Amino acid sequence: MNTIKKYLGIVWIALGPATLFFLVRAALAEIEKHPQLNTKVQWGIFVLIFIPIAIGLVLFGYYAWKGEYADTKD
């Protein structure tokens, strides 16, 4: 199980920037379709709120990869 946790850390590390990339891409596409101010504000807030979430995913993956969540029987 510890090995699975360790390799899933890589998945979490990759998931953070990937989801942020696709969110920004979707935001730019929606802003291009509807260039009103309310669309820009709405997507800007979505992206700004998701940035710390993406950073948290990367940190969680880093700690999982380093083995911080490993079960150790003392």
Long-range contacts (C-beta under 8 A, 24 or more apart in sequence): 1-71, 2-67, 2-70, 2-71, 5-64, 5-67, 5-69, 5-70, 6-64, 6-65, 6-67, 6-70, 8-61, 8-64, 9-60, 9-61, 9-62, 9-63, 9-64, 9-65, 9-66, 10-61, 10-65, 11-61, 12-57, 12-58, 12-60, 12-61, 12-64, 13-57, 13-58, 13-61, 13-62, 13-65, 14-61, 15-57, 15-61, 16-54, 16-55, 16-56, 16-57, 16-58, 16-61, 17-54, 17-58, 19-50, 19-54, 19-57, 20-47, 20-50, 20-51, 20-54, 23-47, 23-50
